[in-house]
């Protein structure tokens, strides 16, 4: 059996087993998710909330932007508080103050002695952690003291989400527009949903057989975890990291070290096995025949640049809201473009422009590989482009109408704002995009079909992997269609991370690896057989941690301990191949120096090298910083999360998208003189600007928040009291230099592309290609 066939079989077995375990983990999450009660009543029989109130409240939360305005269970935006943690803390303080006044004649809990405080905390923990849910009749029963505190917190939230002058300064601190939820009944329903998320975070889940890994100690009460595995950290109610979080965090480090050791051994054993490659005297792609459909992809790259520029503008506005609240440089933009809208569009555009760049690359490279232009291929490429524009404009318009509360709750799910970060667009637009991806799959597949059906060739296996990744990109977006308007939030989170993690970080990664390998093989720089082995092996290594690594996003959404263990173990393996990313960068650099004509591809090659660097730093170092359960327990939703998000999303996927765009441009406009000086500016501005953003703002601010969360609890680290400190304002303002440098890079890139089309200079006939020096 050939080594290539063994790798294919290994990859197939890995995917079957991994997805089998991932589906099993999903069933466990669904089974143990915190229950949504039919009624919430007081001990005296008063009905506080109903299931209809909670579900209606979730609809209201989604319509106002959901995870784009504050967060729930740690997932979402960072300026407003995490509503689950904030409600939990306010309710706990409310009960303690009530008891302080009743039992000890003190005005507040803070005025009591340490001994008195300890006694009340013990009483509070027993009350709030005790599970009073009756599965037989679906009722949660609350003590009257807790109901009184709950009512006060609800009144605060109803004031905050309305237009009450009493909470005006808090709205400014949270970057909330006035009348975020103008309807009073909707505000009351919203409090029901927030209360339920806080209840799940402080109520112990029923113990199941096998939960206890050690024998009980006589006279010492068992320590059971809440539905959210004791998240968030809240000293008042006894929410501290559970024992399994410590255990599996330690094991994740062991798995990481073991994986790096095994991969190092493999690299040492196989290094140098590739035979010498006879380099072509001229660029093999210089004479590539550009088909009509390939030429039609140019408009995609213009859209990529337009979306990129708008995303940067919205990112600057979103960051600025953190220091000026409802205004930006004195202009009251919150009435037109509130924070939840600018952040929604900023995060969605990040995925959209990168995805469009990769989709266009697939449409360009498929006919280039096969030399086959299917009938009506150009029409299909143009039609898909129009569909993408309609999806962007239509979904963004629906989200704006939803957040401005002009759409109505009945239409919101289908045409407005779903409220789930990275999956915000309404269901109609998700279906539209899914159908568009199936069209893209068809267009790429029919262009590749002659290669896939043809005789055995050196590149057939890589083309096959490219096609399979295309199939997965098209089909796995269906994960966004797996939940309904009233599906349990734990189930929605499970499927949402299929979309965000597997679709973006999984199959797009395989697609990119296959495209890069094919490019280097077609350029004659890499032996096809060696490239096939390398890309299959890299796919196996990545997917071995990537599939089950999805679970590390789900530690605190109603997840049982077994799922935490799997997520911790396999997310550590995601980092393993990144430890050797320097070898890939050096290999890519050598390819760029392999022959004089490779100077044509210098800047695409350098962007590939930047991908390797940010893979190590953004995805590797900053990713593993937050991935272990114990780390994420404190860091989820703090600024160390966007530290990883920004450096990995743009540093890896964005840089790769730009590199692929430039390779395609070489084919589309290679007959023109390239003035690469703007590319030099763009390259260094992107890398320096991204590093400045990380080092000057996100890393120090996230570290300060982490210390605050460990010392005082998660709610304080996300509170207005903390986030409005002068040093925090200074750190946010420190983003301006990095953002400015980054923006200069974006403008330079756009100028370079603009000049290629609007003011091109053809290469002299019969002469060598001339480029301005970039040294």
C-alpha positions, 0 to 999 in steps of 0.5 A: 500500500502506498504512503499516500493511500495510507494517509488517505485512510488515516485521514478518513478514519480520524474524521469518522472517529472525531466526528462520532465523538463530537456528535456524542458530546453534543448529545451529552450537552443537550441532555444535561443543559440547564432546564428552562422552567415552566414557572418561577414562583416564590415560596408564598406562591407568587408567579415571578416569571413563566417560560413564555417570559424567558423565551420572549426575553431571549427574543428581545435580547437577540433583536437588540444585538444579543452577544454584540452588546455585552455577553451571556455566559462569557460569549459576546462583546466586551464593553458592556458587562456580561449580563449573567455575571452582572445579574448574579452579583447584583442579586447576591449583593441585594440578598446580603444587604437585605439580611444585613438590615434585618439581622444585624441592623447595618445599612449594607453588607459591606458595613458588617464585620468580617465574621458577620459577612462570612456567616451571611455568605455561607447562608447565601451560598446554601440558598442560591446554589440549592437546586429547587427545580421540580422536573415533575411540574417544571417549577422553580421555587425561590425564597421570598428574600431572593424574590425581593432582591430579584425584583430590585435587580429587574427594576435596575435593568428595566431602567437601564435598557430604557431612557431613565435619566437615573441610569444615563451614565451607566448607559454611556459607560456600557456604550448603549443607546438610549431606549435600547429596548423602548417597549416596557413589556419587552424590558420586563421579559428581557429581565426574565432571560437574564435572570435565567442565565444567572440562575443556571450559573449559580445553581448546582446541577443534579449529581449523576453516577460517576460524577465523583472521582474520589471517595467522600470525606466524612463530615465534609460536604460534597462539592458539586458544580453549577450548570455552567461548571461554576462559571463565572468566578463569584466569591459571594456565592462560592463560584470557584474553579471546580476540581476537574478544571484544574485536573484537565488544565494540567493534562492539557499541558502534558498533551501539548508537550507530548504532541510537540515531542512526537511531531519533533521526532517525526520531523527529525526522521523525515527531514531531508527525504524530499529529493532535489527539484529541477527548477524551471528556467522561467515562470510556468504560470506566466503563460497561463491562459486566463479564461473568461470565468477567471477574468470575471473573478476580478470583481470579487477582489474589488469587493474584498478590498471594499469590505476590508476598508469598511470593516476597519472603519467600523472597528475604529468606531467600535473601539472608540465607543469604549471611551466616549460611550454614546458618541464618537469625537463629539458626534452622537452616532448611537442614534444612527449606528449604535455600538451593537451594530458597528460591532456586528458589522465589524465582526461579520465583515472580518469573516466575509471579506476573508471568505470572499477572498478564498471563494474567489481564489477557488473560482480562479484556480479551478480552471487554471488547474484543469485548463477546462472552462465549463459552459456558462462558468462565467455566468455562474461566477457573475451571478454568484457575485451578485448574490453575495452583494445582495446577501451583505446589503440585505442582511446588514439592513435587516440587522440595523432595523432589528437593533433600532427596534423597527422590525418587530420580534416576529420577523427578527429571527428570519430577517433581522439580528439573531444575536449570536456572535459570528452567526448574526444574520437572519435565517433567510440570509443564512439560507441564501448564503448556504445556497450560494455556497452550494453554487460555489461548490458546483462551479469549482467542482465542475471546473476541477472535474476533468482532473478528478476524473482523468488519469492518475497524475502527480497532483491528483491527490492534492486536487482531490483534497482541495475538492473535498475541502470545497465540499466541506466548506459548502456543506458545513455552513449548514451548521448555521441552520441546525437551530431554531428560534426557540432552541435551547441556548446550550444547543445553539452554542454547540452548533454555532461553534461548529460554524465558527470553529469547524467551518472557518478554522477547520475546512478553510484551513485545509482548503488554504493548505491545498491551494498553497501546495498546488501553487508551489507545485505548479510553479515547479518549486516542490515535488508533487509527490512530496507536496501530496504527502506533506499536505495530507500529513498536515491535514491529519495533524491539524484535524486531530486536534481541530475537530474535538478542539471545538469543545473548548468553546463550550466549557461553560454553556451547560457542559458536563465534565466529560466534554470539558475533558475532551475539549481541554485535551484536544484543544491542546493538540491544536497548538502542536503543529504551530510549534513547528511553524517556523520550519514552514516559514523558512521553507516558504522563504527558501522557495521565494529565493529559489530562482530569479523569476520568483521575485515576481512572487516576493510579496505574496511569499512574504504574506505567507511567511507572515501567516506562519508568524501569526499562526505561532503567535496569535493562534499558538501562544495567545490561543493556548493562553486562553484554551485550558479550562482553568485559564478560560474560566477567568479569561473568557470574555476579557480582553485576552480573548480578542487578543487571540481573536485579532492576531489569529483572525487577521494575522492568519486568515486575513494575511492568507487571504491577501496572499491568495489575492496577490497570487491571483492578481499575478495571473490577472494583471501579470502583464502589467508593470507592478509598482510594489512599493505600496505592497511593501508599505502594506505588508509592514503596516499590517504587521506593525499595526497589528502588533501595536494593537496587541501589545499596547492595548489588548495584552495589558488591558486583558492582563489587568482584567484577569488580575481583577477577576482572580482577586475580586470576581468576574463581575468586577473585571467587566464592571463600569467601575473597573472599565472606566478607570483612567488607566483603562481609558489610556490603554484604549486610546493607545489603540489609535497609533496601531489602528492608524498604522494598520489603516495606512497599510490597508489604503496602500494595498487598495492603492496598489490594486487600484493602480493596476486597473485604472492606470496600468503600465504594460510590460514592453513588448519583447522586453523583460518585466520591469518592476520598481525596486522595493528595496 
